[in-house]
Amino acid sequence: MTTITEKAKDLVKVDKRDGKLALAHIYVAFIALAIGGLCGLLQTLVRSGTFTLPWGIGYYQILTVHGVLLGLILTTYFIFGFQIAAVSRTAGTLTNIQRLFGWIGFWTMTIGTTAASVMVLLNEASVLYTFYAPLQAHWIFYVGMALVVVGSWIGGAGQIMKYIEWRKANPGQPSPLLTFMVVVNLAMWIICSLGVAVEVVFQLIPWSLGWVDEVDVLLSRTLFWYFGHPLVYFWLLPAYMVWYVIIPKIIGGKIFSDALARLSFMLFLLFSIPVGFHHQLTEPGISSFWKFLQVVLTLMVVIPSLLTAFSMFATFELRGRALGGKGIFGWLKKLPWGDARFLVPFIGMAAFIPAGAGGIINASHQMNQVVHNTIWVTGHFHLTVATTVVLTFFGAAYWLLPHLTGRVLTKQMNRLAIIQGIVWAFGMSIMSGAMHIVGLFGAPRRSDFSTYGGSEQAAEWIPYQIAQAVGGTILFIGIILVLYIVINLIWFAPKGETEFPISEVSEHAEKTPMVLENWKIWLTICIALILFAYTVPLIDMIQNAPPGSKGYKFW
Ligand code: HAS
């Protein structure tokens, strides 16, 4: 009897109308993967020194397409698709108004994405994904990016409204864990994206339209990184949602601790925003005290990741031992290695161990002098976002897509997905490994192939750049494989029922204290920390502003 009830519970379906909204986002994400991934392959080929782009296409043009489509569009759209499905599955079907917000957000973001992408493709905005001033893009590019942010606010509001509705209907009870996590991620996103919105609307758009001649470069970068670092956690937290809530169910275990999961998310809300200066450690104009303070806060934001690592190890070990695993590592053998829904995200987790260590190196003020603006940093973010996060998203797509399309992942597709994960890990180890090593030899990031006037040092970098092209080519095979699986799951896989796995919390876990859901406390601390870390340096930057810069277009 219990089993039948359990089974029925497992097959709670996301409402079809919500599923359609989620799918619309996920389709755009995978289109971005196809185009952005192709540009990535071309970049590594160009940098190997053996390939020239045809038809006058510029290196920085494809680098911008790659960064914008993969770093900003693939991530944001997949996250929104996943979050909509997650809220609908755990807090209940969206109301018509909430869904309408979702659709308005989707179309606003999509109009913005199209406008920005067209300008990049026309070579009017080869400013890379950080769109650093004084490089100046066409104003339509900036308006497009602003629409993506505004659209995400509107779509996000729909998800938050569902959470508020749930809390009102269930006073005194902790909200469903997955919905709670979605709301933390959105709160962080909304607070941080205010920074980039101010930069784009008040600095970059008037400057690119010629209404003002000059831009304050330091201020614009500071506003960007106020947004840019929490942005990376906006990518990471949905991966953590999958690790905390979905993976335990897939392996047949339970969530180690609901309270610990919520605490770790709240710590991300507190510490992921007041840390942007760790991207500006080499910039003049910010005093070393404020840099030091933000470095300390950066090391605080490592703590919730360490909590997550602990929690995941505990979940795996408990399950492995329950299945009879003995000895120090015997439990590892008992995990379901043949299940792509587990293995692919697991590869992402394993990659996060060296990736996170690299992040701590970056954040350490002195060591940052060695790696800043070298291709080491590119190696770092290909391990974090392009492996840990993206492989978790792929692993999630292998059950989410068939759940939403009413199909099943066949044995053959599961096998192919496992091959895909292994191909990705192999290609990324070569590419990101070469980037890390040659970065330590001083090879710059954000740069086209050059022998730097026949310099001996630059000649030493070339073998590593060839290794990056080999790794990049293998990764591109990985992209073709994932796109093949995704197309199969959307249109061709056999019809059937696929579970949206949601784990239960372990019966040994402590009760979740309601203080973890007291937004007044957490938002107050969050805003206090931001004000503490940014007020004085921002006043200083504005009062003692260096001369502004005119716009440059080097392409
Ligand atoms: Fe970073 C630059 C510091 C995490 C992304 N980062 C970047 C850029 C990107 C990026 C895109 O302080 C480049 C921006 C640009 O274009 O200029 N980063 C950190 C730190 C962390 C960190 C301290 N970064 C991320 C994540 C990203 C990301 C996550 C994307 C998703 N990063 C920096 C700094 C820079 C930087 C400087 C500027 C560099 C410069 O000079 O320009 C931390 O959050 C990392 C903490 C993580 C850990 C790992 C915990 C491990 C876990 C896995 C457990 C595994 C299990 C599996 C359970 C401490 C949770 C079991 C495994 C078995 C093998 C059994």
Boltz pocket constraint, residues with backbone or C-beta under 6 A from the ligand:
constraints:
  - pocket:
      binder: B
      contacts: [[A, 130], [A, 232], [A, 233], [A, 235], [A, 236], [A, 278], [A, 279], [A, 298], [A, 301], [A, 302], [A, 305], [A, 306], [A, 308], [A, 309], [A, 312], [A, 313], [A, 346], [A, 349], [A, 350], [A, 352], [A, 353], [A, 355], [A, 356], [A, 357], [A, 358], [A, 359], [A, 360], [A, 362], [A, 363], [A, 364], [A, 368], [A, 371], [A, 372], [A, 373], [A, 377], [A, 380], [A, 381], [A, 384], [A, 385], [A, 389]]
      max_distance: 6.0
